[in-house]
Amino acid sequence: MKKKTLIIGANSNPERYAYKAAQKLLAHGHQIELLGLRSDVIFNQTIDTERKDYQDIDTVTLYIGPKNQPSYYDYVVSLNPRRVVFNPGTENPEFEILLKKNGIAYEQACTLVLLGTNQY
């Protein structure tokens, strides 16, 4: 079984990159959890609006901008993921410093590109 990814900024709009990432992660056999502003169901999975204590999260992939990230800092650290992916437009040096202090790897990359090039 492949590792589990939490998508923060999940969305039910097929035009959004978070939606495309969910679709592609599932197509590559990864488990996903979805956290967004609006509850909905995509790919038979619920987009949660409350921050849950998800278990066994390997990767958190961000689809929210830096100005909206501070309220997620402690939450993401509490999940103790192996890494956090800052997709284009979500880069945040302040958050990266916090992750590094907590022993969590991070990368500025595109989840869709990583999947498409078998680097995920």
Phi and psi in degrees as GROMACS dihedral restraints (atoms count N, CA, C in turn):
[ dihedral_restraints ]
;  ai    aj    ak    al  type     phi  dphi    fc
    3     4     5     6     1   -75.1    20    10
    4     5     6     7     1   167.2    20    10
    6     7     8     9     1   -73.7    20    10
    7     8     9    10     1   157.6    20    10
    9    10    11    12     1   -92.1    20    10
   10    11    12    13     1   136.7    20    10
   12    13    14    15     1  -117.8    20    10
   13    14    15    16     1   135.0    20    10
   15    16    17    18     1  -100.5    20    10
   16    17    18    19     1   122.8    20    10
   18    19    20    21     1   -97.7    20    10
   19    20    21    22     1   112.9    20    10
   21    22    23    24     1   -97.0    20    10
   22    23    24    25     1   121.2    20    10
   24    25    26    27     1   104.9    20    10
   25    26    27    28     1    18.7    20    10
   27    28    29    30     1   -57.2    20    10
   28    29    30    31     1   148.4    20    10
   30    31    32    33     1  -150.7    20    10
   31    32    33    34     1   147.6    20    10
   33    34    35    36     1   -93.0    20    10
   34    35    36    37     1     4.7    20    10
   36    37    38    39     1   -83.4    20    10
   37    38    39    40     1   115.4    20    10
   39    40    41    42     1   -60.1    20    10
   40    41    42    43     1   -15.7    20    10
   42    43    44    45     1   -83.2    20    10
   43    44    45    46     1   -12.9    20    10
   45    46    47    48     1   -85.7    20    10
   46    47    48    49     1   145.9    20    10
   48    49    50    51     1   -66.6    20    10
   49    50    51    52     1   -31.5    20    10
   51    52    53    54     1   -62.3    20    10
   52    53    54    55     1   -38.7    20    10
   54    55    56    57     1   -64.4    20    10
   55    56    57    58     1   -46.8    20    10
   57    58    59    60     1   -63.1    20    10
   58    59    60    61     1   -36.4    20    10
   60    61    62    63     1   -65.8    20    10
   61    62    63    64     1   -43.1    20    10
   63    64    65    66     1   -58.8    20    10
   64    65    66    67     1   -46.4    20    10
   66    67    68    69     1   -60.1    20    10
   67    68    69    70     1   -45.6    20    10
   69    70    71    72     1   -72.9    20    10
   70    71    72    73     1   -37.1    20    10
   72    73    74    75     1   -60.4    20    10
   73    74    75    76     1   -46.2    20    10
   75    76    77    78     1   -62.9    20    10
   76    77    78    79     1   -40.4    20    10
   78    79    80    81     1   -63.1    20    10
   79    80    81    82     1   -27.5    20    10
   81    82    83    84     1   -91.3    20    10
   82    83    84    85     1     6.2    20    10
   84    85    86    87     1    86.5    20    10
   85    86    87    88     1    13.0    20    10
   87    88    89    90     1   -87.4    20    10
   88    89    90    91     1   148.9    20    10
   90    91    92    93     1   -83.9    20    10
   91    92    93    94     1   147.0    20    10
   93    94    95    96     1  -133.3    20    10
   94    95    96    97     1   153.5    20    10
   96    97    98    99     1  -123.8    20    10
   97    98    99   100     1   147.0    20    10
   99   100   101   102     1  -124.1    20    10
  100   101   102   103     1   129.1    20    10
  102   103   104   105     1  -130.1    20    10
  103   104   105   106     1   122.2    20    10
  105   106   107   108     1  -148.1    20    10
  106   107   108   109     1  -175.6    20    10
  108   109   110   111     1   -82.4    20    10
  109   110   111   112     1   -28.0    20    10
  111   112   113   114     1  -122.6    20    10
  112   113   114   115     1   130.7    20    10
  114   115   116   117     1   -69.9    20    10
  115   116   117   118     1   136.7    20    10
  117   118   119   120     1  -165.3    20    10
  118   119   120   121     1   179.0    20    10
  120   121   122   123     1  -126.7    20    10
  121   122   123   124     1   126.4    20    10
  123   124   125   126     1  -131.5    20    10
  124   125   126   127     1   139.0    20    10
  126   127   128   129     1    53.0    20    10
  127   128   129   130     1    38.9    20    10
  129   130   131   132     1    63.3    20    10
  130   131   132   133     1    22.3    20    10
  132   133   134   135     1  -127.6    20    10
  133   134   135   136     1   141.0    20    10
  135   136   137   138     1   -82.0    20    10
  136   137   138   139     1   136.1    20    10
  138   139   140   141     1   -84.4    20    10
  139   140   141   142     1   112.6    20    10
  141   142   143   144     1   -78.5    20    10
  142   143   144   145     1   147.8    20    10
  144   145   146   147     1  -108.1    20    10
  145   146   147   148     1   -12.2    20    10
  147   148   149   150     1  -105.6    20    10
  148   149   150   151     1   142.2    20    10
  150   151   152   153     1   -74.9    20    10
  151   152   153   154     1   108.5    20    10
  153   154   155   156     1   -95.6    20    10
  154   155   156   157     1   163.5    20    10
  156   157   158   159     1   -88.0    20    10
  157   158   159   160     1    71.0    20    10
  159   160   161   162     1   -62.7    20    10
  160   161   162   163     1   141.6    20    10
  162   163   164   165     1  -100.7    20    10
  163   164   165   166     1   149.3    20    10
  165   166   167   168     1    58.2    20    10
  166   167   168   169     1    40.5    20    10
  168   169   170   171     1   -79.7    20    10
  169   170   171   172     1   120.2    20    10
  171   172   173   174     1   -85.4    20    10
  172   173   174   175     1   -45.6    20    10
  174   175   176   177     1  -132.1    20    10
  175   176   177   178     1   136.4    20    10
  177   178   179   180     1  -107.9    20    10
  178   179   180   181     1   125.2    20    10
  180   181   182   183     1  -113.6    20    10
  181   182   183   184     1   126.5    20    10
  183   184   185   186     1   -96.9    20    10
  184   185   186   187     1   132.3    20    10
  186   187   188   189     1  -128.9    20    10
  187   188   189   190     1    35.0    20    10
  189   190   191   192     1  -127.3    20    10
  190   191   192   193     1   143.1    20    10
  192   193   194   195     1   -69.6    20    10
  193   194   195   196     1   162.6    20    10
  195   196   197   198     1   -55.0    20    10
  196   197   198   199     1   -36.1    20    10
  198   199   200   201     1   -68.3    20    10
  199   200   201   202     1   -21.4    20    10
  201   202   203   204     1   -97.8    20    10
  202   203   204   205     1    -2.4    20    10
  204   205   206   207     1   -81.1    20    10
  205   206   207   208     1   -31.7    20    10
  207   208   209   210     1   -51.7    20    10
  208   209   210   211     1   -36.5    20    10
  210   211   212   213     1   -70.8    20    10
  211   212   213   214     1    -9.7    20    10
  213   214   215   216     1  -100.6    20    10
  214   215   216   217     1   -10.0    20    10
  216   217   218   219     1   -51.4    20    10
  217   218   219   220     1   -60.9    20    10
  219   220   221   222     1   -63.8    20    10
  220   221   222   223     1   -36.2    20    10
  222   223   224   225     1   -62.1    20    10
  223   224   225   226     1   -49.7    20    10
  225   226   227   228     1   -62.3    20    10
  226   227   228   229     1   -44.5    20    10
  228   229   230   231     1   -60.2    20    10
  229   230   231   232     1   -39.1    20    10
  231   232   233   234     1   -65.1    20    10
  232   233   234   235     1   -25.3    20    10
  234   235   236   237     1   -76.5    20    10
  235   236   237   238     1   -17.4    20    10
  237   238   239   240     1    51.7    20    10
  238   239   240   241     1    53.6    20    10
  240   241   242   243     1   -71.8    20    10
  241   242   243   244     1   162.4    20    10
  243   244   245   246     1   -69.2    20    10
  244   245   246   247     1   -37.4    20    10
  246   247   248   249     1  -154.0    20    10
  247   248   249   250     1   163.0    20    10
  249   250   251   252     1  -124.6    20    10
  250   251   252   253     1   132.0    20    10
  252   253   254   255     1  -103.0    20    10
  253   254   255   256     1   120.9    20    10
  255   256   257   258     1   -93.6    20    10
  256   257   258   259     1   101.5    20    10
  258   259   260   261     1   -69.4    20    10
  259   260   261   262     1   161.5    20    10
  261   262   263   264     1   -51.3    20    10
  262   263   264   265     1   130.5    20    10
  264   265   266   267     1    92.2    20    10
  265   266   267   268     1    -6.6    20    10
  267   268   269   270     1  -110.3    20    10
  268   269   270   271     1     2.4    20    10
  270   271   272   273     1   -55.3    20    10
  271   272   273   274     1   139.4    20    10
  273   274   275   276     1  -155.1    20    10
  274   275   276   277     1    95.8    20    10
  276   277   278   279     1   -56.9    20    10
  277   278   279   280     1   -36.5    20    10
  279   280   281   282     1   -61.7    20    10
  280   281   282   283     1   -45.2    20    10
  282   283   284   285     1   -66.9    20    10
  283   284   285   286     1   -39.2    20    10
  285   286   287   288     1   -60.0    20    10
  286   287   288   289     1   -41.4    20    10
  288   289   290   291     1   -61.5    20    10
  289   290   291   292     1   -44.3    20    10
  291   292   293   294     1   -62.5    20    10
  292   293   294   295     1   -42.9    20    10
  294   295   296   297     1   -62.5    20    10
  295   296   297   298     1   -45.0    20    10
  297   298   299   300     1   -60.2    20    10
  298   299   300   301     1   -42.8    20    10
  300   301   302   303     1   -60.7    20    10
  301   302   303   304     1   -27.5    20    10
  303   304   305   306     1   -99.5    20    10
  304   305   306   307     1    11.4    20    10
  306   307   308   309     1    71.7    20    10
  307   308   309   310     1    25.0    20    10
  309   310   311   312     1  -106.8    20    10
  310   311   312   313     1   124.8    20    10
  312   313   314   315     1   -71.0    20    10
  313   314   315   316     1   155.1    20    10
  315   316   317   318     1  -146.9    20    10
  316   317   318   319     1   158.4    20    10
  318   319   320   321     1  -149.9    20    10
  319   320   321   322     1   145.7    20    10
  321   322   323   324     1   -92.4    20    10
  322   323   324   325     1   106.2    20    10
  324   325   326   327     1  -158.2    20    10
  325   326   327   328     1   173.5    20    10
  327   328   329   330     1  -109.5    20    10
  328   329   330   331     1   120.6    20    10
  330   331   332   333     1   -55.4    20    10
  331   332   333   334     1   -41.7    20    10
  333   334   335   336     1   -63.8    20    10
  334   335   336   337     1   -40.8    20    10
  336   337   338   339     1   -68.1    20    10
  337   338   339   340     1   -43.6    20    10
  339   340   341   342     1   -57.7    20    10
  340   341   342   343     1   -42.9    20    10
  342   343   344   345     1   -66.8    20    10
  343   344   345   346     1   -43.1    20    10
  345   346   347   348     1   -66.5    20    10
  346   347   348   349     1   -22.6    20    10
  348   349   350   351     1  -109.7    20    10
  349   350   351   352     1    14.8    20    10
  351   352   353   354     1    56.1    20    10
  352   353   354   355     1    36.9    20    10
  354   355   356   357     1  -109.7    20    10
  355   356   357   358     1     6.3    20    10
